[in-house]
Amino acid sequence: MTIEEIIGLVSGLDGVLTLTPGPGDEWPELSWGDAFFYYSPDGVVPTNVQPFATIVTKNYPGDETSRLDRPDTFRVNIHAGKKEFARGLGQNPADTDILIAHPVYGNAGWLAVVNPASNTGTATRELLETAYRLARARYERRAESARDR
């Protein structure tokens, strides 16, 4: 899977806002070249929720274990929830094309794949769809709760 394929897949889901920061944007330079996926049917970047998935193309401070400083290396991060997290995971976060606990946010139910390919392509697609459904359900619960007030 390529970054473009993943962005196309997730961006095609109803209500998804895809943020891809770059030069000249209001977003920090560190985020340039990465992608952030939110469930936001109004098209506005939410200020009170995290994205349900991201693609990172470089090491972030304190998050170097996936060795994203290698050429043509990226990591898909997916907040698929604790139920999906409990399924089998890979061993070494620097390996490619295996499902791993997110090196920093694994405790919160985040999974990750470095350079998803034949071994993890199907699982990555399914996990992205699960993360989307969970994000949409959270959004709808919050909206319903706000209406009830």
N, CA, C and O atoms as a GROMACS GRO file, in nm:
protein
  596
    1MET      N    1   0.085  -0.118   0.000
    1MET     CA    2   0.000   0.000   0.000
    1MET      C    3   0.089   0.124   0.000
    1MET      O    4   0.193   0.128   0.066
    2THR      N    5   0.048   0.222  -0.073
    2THR     CA    6   0.121   0.348  -0.073
    2THR      C    7   0.048   0.449   0.014
    2THR      O    8  -0.068   0.429   0.052
    3ILE      N    9   0.116   0.557   0.045
    3ILE     CA   10   0.053   0.664   0.121
    3ILE      C   11  -0.069   0.715   0.045
    3ILE      O   12  -0.174   0.739   0.105
    4GLU      N   13  -0.055   0.733  -0.085
    4GLU     CA   14  -0.165   0.784  -0.166
    4GLU      C   15  -0.285   0.690  -0.165
    4GLU      O   16  -0.399   0.735  -0.159
    5GLU      N   17  -0.260   0.560  -0.170
    5GLU     CA   18  -0.370   0.462  -0.165
    5GLU      C   19  -0.444   0.470  -0.032
    5GLU      O   20  -0.567   0.464  -0.028
    6ILE      N   21  -0.369   0.483   0.075
    6ILE     CA   22  -0.431   0.489   0.208
    6ILE      C   23  -0.512   0.618   0.220
    6ILE      O   24  -0.626   0.616   0.268
    7ILE      N   25  -0.454   0.730   0.178
    7ILE     CA   26  -0.527   0.857   0.184
    7ILE      C   27  -0.654   0.848   0.100
    7ILE      O   28  -0.760   0.895   0.143
    8GLY      N   29  -0.646   0.789  -0.018
    8GLY     CA   30  -0.765   0.773  -0.102
    8GLY      C   31  -0.872   0.687  -0.037
    8GLY      O   32  -0.990   0.720  -0.042
    9LEU      N   33  -0.830   0.576   0.024
    9LEU     CA   34  -0.924   0.486   0.090
    9LEU      C   35  -0.997   0.557   0.203
    9LEU      O   36  -1.120   0.556   0.210
   10VAL      N   37  -0.921   0.619   0.293
   10VAL     CA   38  -0.982   0.679   0.412
   10VAL      C   39  -1.058   0.806   0.375
   10VAL      O   40  -1.167   0.830   0.428
   11SER      N   41  -1.004   0.887   0.286
   11SER     CA   42  -1.072   1.011   0.246
   11SER      C   43  -1.205   0.983   0.177
   11SER      O   44  -1.294   1.068   0.177
   12GLY      N   45  -1.219   0.866   0.119
   12GLY     CA   46  -1.342   0.829   0.050
   12GLY      C   47  -1.456   0.789   0.143
   12GLY      O   48  -1.568   0.771   0.097
   13LEU      N   49  -1.428   0.775   0.272
   13LEU     CA   50  -1.532   0.739   0.367
   13LEU      C   51  -1.616   0.862   0.401
   13LEU      O   52  -1.562   0.972   0.414
   14ASP      N   53  -1.744   0.845   0.414
   14ASP     CA   54  -1.838   0.955   0.439
   14ASP      C   55  -1.801   1.031   0.566
   14ASP      O   56  -1.784   0.972   0.672
   15GLY      N   57  -1.790   1.163   0.554
   15GLY     CA   58  -1.767   1.248   0.671
   15GLY      C   59  -1.623   1.259   0.716
   15GLY      O   60  -1.597   1.319   0.820
   16VAL      N   61  -1.529   1.203   0.641
   16VAL     CA   62  -1.389   1.209   0.681
   16VAL      C   63  -1.326   1.340   0.634
   16VAL      O   64  -1.342   1.381   0.519
   17LEU      N   65  -1.254   1.402   0.724
   17LEU     CA   66  -1.173   1.519   0.693
   17LEU      C   67  -1.028   1.474   0.696
   17LEU      O   68  -0.980   1.424   0.798
   18THR      N   69  -0.958   1.491   0.586
   18THR     CA   70  -0.817   1.454   0.577
   18THR      C   71  -0.734   1.581   0.581
   18THR      O   72  -0.751   1.671   0.498
   19LEU      N   73  -0.645   1.587   0.678
   19LEU     CA   74  -0.556   1.702   0.693
   19LEU      C   75  -0.416   1.658   0.651
   19LEU      O   76  -0.359   1.565   0.708
   20THR      N   77  -0.360   1.726   0.552
   20THR     CA   78  -0.225   1.696   0.503
   20THR      C   79  -0.143   1.825   0.507
   20THR      O   80  -0.132   1.895   0.406
   21PRO      N   81  -0.084   1.856   0.621
   21PRO     CA   82  -0.011   1.982   0.637
   21PRO      C   83   0.109   1.992   0.543
   21PRO      O   84   0.170   1.892   0.505
   22GLY      N   85   0.140   2.115   0.506
   22GLY     CA   86   0.255   2.142   0.420
   22GLY      C   87   0.302   2.285   0.438
   22GLY      O   88   0.243   2.360   0.515
   23PRO      N   89   0.408   2.322   0.368
   23PRO     CA   90   0.462   2.458   0.378
   23PRO      C   91   0.354   2.563   0.354
   23PRO      O   92   0.272   2.552   0.262
   24GLY      N   93   0.356   2.664   0.438
   24GLY     CA   94   0.259   2.772   0.425
   24GLY      C   95   0.132   2.750   0.504
   24GLY      O   96   0.051   2.842   0.516
   25ASP      N   97   0.112   2.629   0.557
   25ASP     CA   98  -0.006   2.602   0.639
   25ASP      C   99   0.014   2.655   0.780
   25ASP      O  100   0.124   2.696   0.818
   26GLU      N  101  -0.093   2.653   0.857
   26GLU     CA  102  -0.087   2.697   0.996
   26GLU      C  103  -0.031   2.588   1.088
   26GLU      O  104  -0.012   2.612   1.208
   27TRP      N  105  -0.006   2.470   1.035
   27TRP     CA  106   0.034   2.356   1.117
   27TRP      C  107   0.186   2.354   1.134
   27TRP      O  108   0.259   2.404   1.048
   28PRO      N  109   0.234   2.295   1.244
   28PRO     CA  110   0.379   2.291   1.270
   28PRO      C  111   0.456   2.221   1.158
   28PRO      O  112   0.407   2.126   1.097
   29GLU      N  113   0.576   2.268   1.132
   29GLU     CA  114   0.660   2.212   1.027
   29GLU      C  115   0.683   2.062   1.046
   29GLU      O  116   0.692   1.988   0.948
   30LEU      N  117   0.692   2.017   1.170
   30LEU     CA  118   0.713   1.875   1.197
   30LEU      C  119   0.604   1.789   1.133
   30LEU      O  120   0.631   1.675   1.096
   31SER      N  121   0.483   1.842   1.120
   31SER     CA  122   0.372   1.764   1.065
   31SER      C  123   0.365   1.764   0.913
   31SER      O  124   0.286   1.690   0.855
   32TRP      N  125   0.445   1.846   0.847
   32TRP     CA  126   0.442   1.854   0.702
   32TRP      C  127   0.473   1.717   0.641
   32TRP      O  128   0.568   1.650   0.682
   33GLY      N  129   0.395   1.677   0.545
   33GLY     CA  130   0.415   1.549   0.477
   33GLY      C  131   0.338   1.434   0.540
   33GLY      O  132   0.332   1.325   0.484
   34ASP      N  133   0.280   1.457   0.657
   34ASP     CA  134   0.203   1.354   0.725
   34ASP      C  135   0.054   1.372   0.691
   34ASP      O  136   0.016   1.470   0.627
   35ALA      N  137  -0.029   1.279   0.734
   35ALA     CA  138  -0.173   1.288   0.710
   35ALA      C  139  -0.247   1.253   0.839
   35ALA      O  140  -0.206   1.164   0.913
   36PHE      N  141  -0.356   1.324   0.862
   36PHE     CA  142  -0.437   1.307   0.983
   36PHE      C  143  -0.582   1.294   0.940
   36PHE      O  144  -0.633   1.376   0.863
   37PHE      N  145  -0.649   1.190   0.989
   37PHE     CA  146  -0.786   1.160   0.949
   37PHE      C  147  -0.882   1.178   1.066
   37PHE      O  148  -0.865   1.117   1.171
   38TYR      N  149  -0.982   1.262   1.046
   38TYR     CA  150  -1.083   1.291   1.148
   38TYR      C  151  -1.220   1.255   1.093
   38TYR      O  152  -1.244   1.265   0.973
   39TYR      N  153  -1.308   1.213   1.181
   39TYR     CA  154  -1.449   1.208   1.142
   39TYR      C  155  -1.504   1.346   1.173
   39TYR      O  156  -1.516   1.382   1.290
   40SER      N  157  -1.537   1.421   1.071
   40SER     CA  158  -1.584   1.559   1.087
   40SER      C  159  -1.673   1.594   0.968
   40SER      O  160  -1.627   1.654   0.872
   41PRO      N  161  -1.801   1.556   0.976
   41PRO     CA  162  -1.890   1.578   0.862
   41PRO      C  163  -1.908   1.726   0.825
   41PRO      O  164  -1.952   1.756   0.714
   42ASP      N  165  -1.876   1.818   0.917
   42ASP     CA  166  -1.887   1.960   0.884
   42ASP      C  167  -1.762   2.014   0.816
   42ASP      O  168  -1.757   2.130   0.776
   43GLY      N  169  -1.659   1.929   0.804
   43GLY     CA  170  -1.537   1.968   0.733
   43GLY      C  171  -1.444   2.058   0.811
   43GLY      O  172  -1.352   2.116   0.754
   44VAL      N  173  -1.466   2.073   0.941
   44VAL     CA  174  -1.383   2.157   1.026
   44VAL      C  175  -1.295   2.068   1.113
   44VAL      O  176  -1.343   1.970   1.170
   45VAL      N  177  -1.166   2.102   1.123
   45VAL     CA  178  -1.075   2.022   1.206
   45VAL      C  179  -1.122   2.032   1.351
   45VAL      O  180  -1.129   2.142   1.406
   46PRO      N  181  -1.156   1.920   1.413
   46PRO     CA  182  -1.202   1.924   1.552
   46PRO      C  183  -1.090   1.969   1.647
   46PRO      O  184  -0.972   1.937   1.627
   47THR      N  185  -1.128   2.044   1.748
   47THR     CA  186  -1.029   2.089   1.847
   47THR      C  187  -1.032   2.005   1.974
   47THR      O  188  -0.944   2.019   2.059
   48ASN      N  189  -1.132   1.918   1.987
   48ASN     CA  190  -1.148   1.844   2.111
   48ASN      C  191  -1.132   1.693   2.096
   48ASN      O  192  -1.161   1.619   2.190
   49VAL      N  193  -1.088   1.645   1.980
   49VAL     CA  194  -1.067   1.501   1.960
   49VAL      C  195  -0.938   1.478   1.881
   49VAL      O  196  -0.891   1.565   1.807
   50GLN      N  197  -0.883   1.361   1.898
   50GLN     CA  198  -0.766   1.319   1.822
   50GLN      C  199  -0.812   1.260   1.689
   50GLN      O  200  -0.927   1.218   1.677
   51PRO      N  201  -0.725   1.256   1.589
   51PRO     CA  202  -0.762   1.186   1.466
   51PRO      C  203  -0.782   1.038   1.496
   51PRO      O  204  -0.729   0.986   1.594
   52PHE      N  205  -0.858   0.970   1.411
   52PHE     CA  206  -0.876   0.826   1.431
   52PHE      C  207  -0.768   0.745   1.361
   52PHE      O  208  -0.753   0.626   1.386
   53ALA      N  209  -0.692   0.810   1.275
   53ALA     CA  210  -0.578   0.745   1.209
   53ALA      C  211  -0.484   0.854   1.159
   53ALA      O  212  -0.525   0.968   1.134
   54THR      N  213  -0.358   0.816   1.145
   54THR     CA  214  -0.258   0.909   1.092
   54THR      C  215  -0.159   0.832   1.006
   54THR      O  216  -0.147   0.710   1.017
   55ILE      N  217  -0.090   0.905   0.922
   55ILE     CA  218   0.025   0.852   0.849
   55ILE      C  219   0.141   0.944   0.884
   55ILE      O  220   0.133   1.065   0.864
   56VAL      N  221   0.248   0.887   0.937
   56VAL     CA  222   0.365   0.968   0.969
   56VAL      C  223   0.481   0.923   0.882
   56VAL      O  224   0.499   0.805   0.854
   57THR      N  225   0.560   1.021   0.839
   57THR     CA  226   0.666   0.995   0.742
   57THR      C  227   0.805   1.020   0.799
   57THR      O  228   0.906   1.011   0.728
   58LYS      N  229   0.810   1.049   0.928
   58LYS     CA  230   0.938   1.080   0.991
   58LYS      C  231   0.928   1.047   1.139
   58LYS      O  232   0.819   1.031   1.193
   59ASN      N  233   1.043   1.038   1.205
   59ASN     CA  234   1.045   1.020   1.349
   59ASN      C  235   0.997   1.147   1.417
   59ASN      O  236   1.031   1.258   1.376
   60TYR      N  237   0.917   1.130   1.520
   60TYR     CA  238   0.878   1.241   1.606
   60TYR      C  239   0.961   1.230   1.734
   60TYR      O  240   1.005   1.121   1.769
   61PRO      N  241   0.983   1.341   1.804
   61PRO     CA  242   1.060   1.333   1.929
   61PRO      C  243   0.999   1.231   2.026
   61PRO      O  244   0.879   1.234   2.052
   62GLY      N  245   1.081   1.142   2.077
   62GLY     CA  246   1.035   1.038   2.167
   62GLY      C  247   0.970   0.920   2.098
   62GLY      O  248   0.921   0.830   2.165
   63ASP      N  249   0.969   0.919   1.968
   63ASP     CA  250   0.904   0.813   1.890
   63ASP      C  251   0.994   0.777   1.772
   63ASP      O  252   0.962   0.806   1.657
   64GLU      N  253   1.106   0.713   1.804
   64GLU     CA  254   1.203   0.678   1.700
   64GLU      C  255   1.211   0.528   1.673
   64GLU      O  256   1.286   0.487   1.585
   65THR      N  257   1.136   0.446   1.748
   65THR     CA  258   1.154   0.301   1.739
   65THR      C  259   1.119   0.241   1.604
   65THR      O  260   1.170   0.134   1.569
   66SER      N  261   1.034   0.307   1.527
   66SER     CA  262   0.999   0.254   1.395
   66SER      C  263   1.101   0.291   1.288
   66SER      O  264   1.091   0.246   1.174
   67ARG      N  265   1.198   0.371   1.326
   67ARG     CA  266   1.307   0.411   1.235
   67ARG      C  267   1.253   0.468   1.103
   67ARG      O  268   1.287   0.421   0.994
   68LEU      N  269   1.169   0.568   1.116
   68LEU     CA  270   1.109   0.630   0.998
   68LEU      C  271   1.206   0.721   0.925
   68LEU      O  272   1.169   0.786   0.828
   69ASP      N  273   1.330   0.726   0.970
   69ASP     CA  274   1.433   0.804   0.902
   69ASP      C  275   1.492   0.728   0.783
   69ASP      O  276   1.577   0.781   0.711
   70ARG      N  277   1.448   0.604   0.763
   70ARG     CA  278   1.494   0.526   0.647
   70ARG      C  279   1.421   0.575   0.521
   70ARG      O  280   1.308   0.621   0.530
   71PRO      N  281   1.485   0.564   0.405
   71PRO     CA  282   1.419   0.608   0.281
   71PRO      C  283   1.288   0.532   0.256
   71PRO      O  284   1.279   0.412   0.281
   72ASP      N  285   1.190   0.603   0.206
   72ASP     CA  286   1.061   0.544   0.165
   72ASP      C  287   0.993   0.465   0.276
   72ASP      O  288   0.930   0.362   0.251
   73THR      N  289   1.006   0.513   0.398
   73THR     CA  290   0.945   0.445   0.512
   73THR      C  291   0.841   0.536   0.575
   73THR      O  292   0.866   0.655   0.598
   74PHE      N  293   0.724   0.481   0.603
   74PHE     CA  294   0.617   0.555   0.670
   74PHE      C  295   0.543   0.459   0.761
   74PHE      O  296   0.556   0.338   0.749
   75ARG      N  297   0.465   0.516   0.853
   75ARG     CA  298   0.389   0.432   0.945
   75ARG      C  299   0.244   0.479   0.947
   75ARG      O  300   0.216   0.598   0.956
   76VAL      N  301   0.154   0.383   0.938
   76VAL     CA  302   0.012   0.409   0.952
   76VAL      C  303  -0.023   0.380   1.098
   76VAL      O  304   0.005   0.272   1.149
   77ASN      N  305  -0.085   0.478   1.163
   77ASN     CA  306  -0.127   0.465   1.303
   77ASN      C  307  -0.279   0.464   1.307
   77ASN      O  308  -0.343   0.549   1.246
   78ILE      N  309  -0.336   0.367   1.378
   78ILE     CA  310  -0.480   0.346   1.373
   78ILE      C  311  -0.536   0.330   1.514
   78ILE      O  312  -0.493   0.242   1.589
   79HIS      N  313  -0.630   0.415   1.550
   79HIS     CA  314  -0.696   0.403   1.680
   79HIS      C  315  -0.816   0.309   1.664
   79HIS      O  316  -0.930   0.353   1.651
   80ALA      N  317  -0.786   0.180   1.665
   80ALA     CA  318  -0.889   0.080   1.637
   80ALA      C  319  -0.957   0.029   1.763
   80ALA      O  320  -1.044  -0.058   1.754
   81GLY      N  321  -0.920   0.080   1.878
   81GLY     CA  322  -0.985   0.040   2.002
   81GLY      C  323  -0.920  -0.083   2.065
   81GLY      O  324  -0.844  -0.155   2.000
   82LYS      N  325  -0.951  -0.103   2.191
   82LYS     CA  326  -0.885  -0.209   2.268
   82LYS      C  327  -0.922  -0.349   2.222
   82LYS      O  328  -0.842  -0.441   2.236
   83LYS      N  329  -1.043  -0.367   2.169
   83LYS     CA  330  -1.084  -0.499   2.121
   83LYS      C  331  -0.994  -0.544   2.006
   83LYS      O  332  -0.943  -0.656   2.007
   84GLU      N  333  -0.974  -0.457   1.908
   84GLU     CA  334  -0.887  -0.490   1.795
   84GLU      C  335  -0.741  -0.498   1.838
   84GLU      O  336  -0.664  -0.579   1.787
   85PHE      N  337  -0.704  -0.414   1.933
   85PHE     CA  338  -0.567  -0.414   1.983
   85PHE      C  339  -0.530  -0.550   2.041
   85PHE      O  340  -0.416  -0.595   2.029
   86ALA      N  341  -0.627  -0.615   2.103
   86ALA     CA  342  -0.602  -0.742   2.170
   86ALA      C  343  -0.569  -0.856   2.074
   86ALA      O  344  -0.520  -0.961   2.116
   87ARG      N  345  -0.595  -0.837   1.946
   87ARG     CA  346  -0.561  -0.940   1.847
   87ARG      C  347  -0.410  -0.951   1.832
   87ARG      O  348  -0.337  -0.866   1.883
   88GLY      N  349  -0.362  -1.053   1.765
   88GLY     CA  350  -0.218  -1.079   1.752
   88GLY      C  351  -0.140  -0.962   1.695
   88GLY      O  352  -0.183  -0.899   1.598
   89LEU      N  353  -0.026  -0.934   1.754
   89LEU     CA  354   0.060  -0.824   1.711
   89LEU      C  355   0.198  -0.876   1.675
   89LEU      O  356   0.237  -0.985   1.718
   90GLY      N  357   0.270  -0.799   1.596
   90GLY     CA  358   0.408  -0.833   1.560
   90GLY      C  359   0.504  -0.808   1.675
   90GLY      O  360   0.462  -0.766   1.783
   91GLN      N  361   0.630  -0.833   1.653
   91GLN     CA  362   0.729  -0.827   1.759
   91GLN      C  363   0.814  -0.701   1.760
   91GLN      O  364   0.830  -0.638   1.864
   92ASN      N  365   0.870  -0.663   1.646
   92ASN     CA  366   0.969  -0.556   1.641
   92ASN      C  367   0.912  -0.434   1.571
   92ASN      O  368   0.881  -0.440   1.452
   93PRO      N  369   0.898  -0.321   1.644
   93PRO     CA  370   0.837  -0.204   1.580
   93PRO      C  371   0.918  -0.145   1.466
   93PRO      O  372   0.867  -0.058   1.395
   94ALA      N  373   1.040  -0.187   1.446
   94ALA     CA  374   1.120  -0.138   1.332
   94ALA      C  375   1.099  -0.224   1.208
   94ALA      O  376   1.138  -0.184   1.098
   95ASP      N  377   1.038  -0.342   1.224
   95ASP     CA  378   1.010  -0.426   1.108
   95ASP      C  379   0.902  -0.362   1.023
   95ASP      O  380   0.822  -0.282   1.071
   96THR      N  381   0.899  -0.399   0.897
   96THR     CA  382   0.796  -0.347   0.808
   96THR      C  383   0.694  -0.455   0.779
   96THR      O  384   0.723  -0.574   0.788
   97ASP      N  385   0.574  -0.411   0.742
   97ASP     CA  386   0.465  -0.498   0.700
   97ASP      C  387   0.423  -0.597   0.808
   97ASP      O  388   0.388  -0.711   0.777
   98ILE      N  389   0.427  -0.553   0.936
   98ILE     CA  390   0.370  -0.632   1.046
   98ILE      C  391   0.286  -0.538   1.131
   98ILE      O  392   0.315  -0.418   1.138
   99LEU      N  393   0.185  -0.590   1.193
   99LEU     CA  394   0.100  -0.513   1.282
   99LEU      C  395   0.168  -0.505   1.418
   99LEU      O  396   0.209  -0.607   1.474
  100ILE      N  397   0.180  -0.383   1.472
  100ILE     CA  398   0.246  -0.363   1.602
  100ILE      C  399   0.160  -0.273   1.690
  100ILE      O  400   0.072  -0.202   1.642
  101ALA      N  401   0.187  -0.278   1.819
  101ALA     CA  402   0.130  -0.178   1.910
  101ALA      C  403   0.199  -0.046   1.878
  101ALA      O  404   0.320  -0.043   1.856
  102HIS      N  405   0.123   0.061   1.875
  102HIS     CA  406   0.184   0.192   1.849
  102HIS      C  407   0.292   0.213   1.955
  102HIS      O  408   0.267   0.192   2.074
  103PRO      N  409   0.412   0.257   1.914
  103PRO     CA  410   0.523   0.270   2.009
  103PRO      C  411   0.496   0.367   2.125
  103PRO      O  412   0.556   0.352   2.231
  104VAL      N  413   0.410   0.464   2.106
  104VAL     CA  414   0.382   0.561   2.213
  104VAL      C  415   0.240   0.546   2.266
  104VAL      O  416   0.219   0.554   2.387
  105TYR      N  417   0.141   0.523   2.178
  105TYR     CA  418   0.001   0.523   2.218
  105TYR      C  419  -0.063   0.384   2.222
  105TYR      O  420  -0.186   0.373   2.219
  106GLY      N  421   0.017   0.281   2.228
  106GLY     CA  422  -0.036   0.146   2.234
  106GLY      C  423  -0.130   0.124   2.351
  106GLY      O  424  -0.229   0.052   2.339
  107ASN      N  425  -0.100   0.185   2.465
  107ASN     CA  426  -0.185   0.168   2.584
  107ASN      C  427  -0.326   0.222   2.563
  107ASN      O  428  -0.419   0.182   2.633
  108ALA      N  429  -0.342   0.310   2.468
  108ALA     CA  430  -0.473   0.369   2.440
  108ALA      C  431  -0.545   0.297   2.326
  108ALA      O  432  -0.645   0.348   2.274
  109GLY      N  433  -0.496   0.182   2.286
  109GLY     CA  434  -0.562   0.104   2.181
  109GLY      C  435  -0.520   0.140   2.039
  109GLY      O  436  -0.592   0.108   1.944
  110TRP      N  437  -0.405   0.205   2.023
  110TRP     CA  438  -0.355   0.239   1.890
  110TRP      C  439  -0.267   0.128   1.836
  110TRP      O  440  -0.183   0.074   1.908
  111LEU      N  441  -0.287   0.093   1.712
  111LEU     CA  442  -0.205  -0.004   1.640
  111LEU      C  443  -0.130   0.069   1.530
  111LEU      O  444  -0.166   0.181   1.494
  112ALA      N  445  -0.027   0.007   1.478
  112ALA     CA  446   0.053   0.071   1.374
  112ALA      C  447   0.108  -0.034   1.279
  112ALA      O  448   0.124  -0.151   1.315
  113VAL      N  449   0.138   0.010   1.157
  113VAL     CA  450   0.204  -0.074   1.057
  113VAL      C  451   0.305   0.014   0.985
  113VAL      O  452   0.271   0.120   0.932
  114VAL      N  453   0.429  -0.032   0.983
  114VAL     CA  454   0.531   0.037   0.905
  114VAL      C  455   0.528  -0.023   0.765
  114VAL      O  456   0.542  -0.144   0.748
  115ASN      N  457   0.511   0.062   0.665
  115ASN     CA  458   0.505   0.020   0.525
  115ASN      C  459   0.413  -0.100   0.503
  115ASN      O  460   0.460  -0.209   0.471
  116PRO      N  461   0.281  -0.081   0.521
  116PRO     CA  462   0.190  -0.194   0.499
  116PRO      C  463   0.202  -0.246   0.356
  116PRO      O  464   0.209  -0.169   0.260
  117ALA      N  465   0.202  -0.378   0.344
  117ALA     CA  466   0.215  -0.441   0.212
  117ALA      C  467   0.134  -0.570   0.213
  117ALA      O  468   0.027  -0.575   0.274
  118SER      N  469   0.183  -0.674   0.149
  118SER     CA  470   0.105  -0.796   0.130
  118SER      C  471   0.066  -0.864   0.261
  118SER      O  472  -0.044  -0.917   0.271
  119ASN      N  473   0.152  -0.863   0.361
  119ASN     CA  474   0.120  -0.929   0.488
  119ASN      C  475   0.010  -0.858   0.565
  119ASN      O  476  -0.068  -0.922   0.635
  120THR      N  477   0.003  -0.726   0.554
  120THR     CA  478  -0.088  -0.648   0.640
  120THR      C  479  -0.186  -0.560   0.564
  120THR      O  480  -0.265  -0.490   0.627
  121GLY      N  481  -0.185  -0.562   0.434
  121GLY     CA  482  -0.274  -0.475   0.357
  121GLY      C  483  -0.420  -0.493   0.393
  121GLY      O  484  -0.490  -0.395   0.417
  122THR      N  485  -0.467  -0.616   0.396
  122THR     CA  486  -0.608  -0.642   0.428
  122THR      C  487  -0.638  -0.601   0.571
  122THR      O  488  -0.739  -0.534   0.596
  123ALA      N  489  -0.552  -0.638   0.665
  123ALA     CA  490  -0.573  -0.602   0.805
  123ALA      C  491  -0.571  -0.450   0.823
  123ALA      O  492  -0.651  -0.396   0.900
  124THR      N  493  -0.482  -0.382   0.753
  124THR     CA  494  -0.475  -0.236   0.763
  124THR      C  495  -0.604  -0.173   0.714
  124THR      O  496  -0.657  -0.084   0.780
  125ARG      N  497  -0.655  -0.218   0.602
  125ARG     CA  498  -0.782  -0.165   0.550
  125ARG      C  499  -0.896  -0.188   0.651
  125ARG      O  500  -0.974  -0.098   0.679
  126GLU      N  501  -0.903  -0.310   0.704
  126GLU     CA  502  -1.009  -0.344   0.798
  126GLU      C  503  -0.998  -0.262   0.926
  126GLU      O  504  -1.099  -0.215   0.979
  127LEU      N  505  -0.876  -0.244   0.975
  127LEU     CA  506  -0.856  -0.164   1.097
  127LEU      C  507  -0.889  -0.017   1.074
  127LEU      O  508  -0.946   0.047   1.162
  128LEU      N  509  -0.855   0.036   0.958
  128LEU     CA  510  -0.891   0.174   0.927
  128LEU      C  511  -1.042   0.191   0.923
  128LEU      O  512  -1.094   0.292   0.970
  129GLU      N  513  -1.112   0.094   0.867
  129GLU     CA  514  -1.258   0.101   0.864
  129GLU      C  515  -1.317   0.089   1.004
  129GLU      O  516  -1.415   0.156   1.035
  130THR      N  517  -1.258   0.004   1.088
  130THR     CA  518  -1.302  -0.008   1.227
  130THR      C  519  -1.280   0.123   1.301
  130THR      O  520  -1.369   0.170   1.371
  131ALA      N  521  -1.163   0.182   1.285
  131ALA     CA  522  -1.132   0.310   1.352
  131ALA      C  523  -1.230   0.418   1.305
  131ALA      O  524  -1.275   0.499   1.386
  132TYR      N  525  -1.261   0.419   1.178
  132TYR     CA  526  -1.359   0.514   1.123
  132TYR      C  527  -1.496   0.495   1.189
  132TYR      O  528  -1.558   0.592   1.234
  133ARG      N  529  -1.542   0.370   1.196
  133ARG     CA  530  -1.673   0.343   1.257
  133ARG      C  531  -1.676   0.386   1.404
  133ARG      O  532  -1.774   0.443   1.451
  134LEU      N  533  -1.568   0.358   1.476
  134LEU     CA  534  -1.561   0.398   1.618
  134LEU      C  535  -1.562   0.550   1.631
  134LEU      O  536  -1.630   0.605   1.718
  135ALA      N  537  -1.486   0.620   1.546
  135ALA     CA  538  -1.482   0.766   1.551
  135ALA      C  539  -1.620   0.824   1.518
  135ALA      O  540  -1.664   0.919   1.582
  136ARG      N  541  -1.686   0.768   1.419
  136ARG     CA  542  -1.819   0.815   1.381
  136ARG      C  543  -1.917   0.793   1.495
  136ARG      O  544  -1.999   0.880   1.525
  137ALA      N  545  -1.910   0.677   1.560
  137ALA     CA  546  -2.000   0.647   1.672
  137ALA      C  547  -1.975   0.744   1.789
  137ALA      O  548  -2.070   0.790   1.853
  138ARG      N  549  -1.847   0.775   1.818
  138ARG     CA  550  -1.817   0.871   1.924
  138ARG      C  551  -1.874   1.008   1.889
  138ARG      O  552  -1.931   1.075   1.975
  139TYR      N  553  -1.858   1.050   1.766
  139TYR     CA  554  -1.910   1.178   1.720
  139TYR      C  555  -2.062   1.183   1.739
  139TYR      O  556  -2.116   1.280   1.792
  140GLU      N  557  -2.130   1.078   1.695
  140GLU     CA  558  -2.276   1.074   1.703
  140GLU      C  559  -2.323   1.073   1.848
  140GLU      O  560  -2.424   1.136   1.880
  141ARG      N  561  -2.252   1.002   1.938
  141ARG     CA  562  -2.288   1.002   2.080
  141ARG      C  563  -2.274   1.142   2.140
  141ARG      O  564  -2.361   1.188   2.214
  142ARG      N  565  -2.163   1.210   2.106
  142ARG     CA  566  -2.143   1.346   2.157
  142ARG      C  567  -2.249   1.441   2.103
  142ARG      O  568  -2.300   1.525   2.176
  143ALA      N  569  -2.283   1.427   1.976
  143ALA     CA  570  -2.384   1.514   1.916
  143ALA      C  571  -2.521   1.490   1.981
  143ALA      O  572  -2.595   1.584   2.008
  144GLU      N  573  -2.553   1.364   2.006
  144GLU     CA  574  -2.681   1.332   2.071
  144GLU      C  575  -2.684   1.386   2.214
  144GLU      O  576  -2.785   1.439   2.259
  145SER      N  577  -2.573   1.371   2.283
  145SER     CA  578  -2.565   1.422   2.421
  145SER      C  579  -2.581   1.574   2.424
  145SER      O  580  -2.647   1.628   2.513
  146ALA      N  581  -2.522   1.643   2.327
  146ALA     CA  582  -2.533   1.789   2.320
  146ALA      C  583  -2.677   1.830   2.292
  146ALA      O  584  -2.724   1.931   2.345
  147ARG      N  585  -2.747   1.754   2.208
  147ARG     CA  586  -2.888   1.784   2.177
  147ARG      C  587  -2.978   1.764   2.299
  147ARG      O  588  -3.076   1.836   2.316
  148ASP      N  589  -2.942   1.666   2.384
  148ASP     CA  590  -3.022   1.635   2.500
  148ASP      C  591  -3.008   1.737   2.612
  148ASP      O  592  -3.085   1.735   2.708
  149ARG      N  593  -2.910   1.824   2.603
  149ARG     CA  594  -2.888   1.922   2.710
  149ARG      C  595  -2.983   2.036   2.700
  149ARG      O  596  -2.978   2.128   2.782
   0.00000   0.00000   0.00000
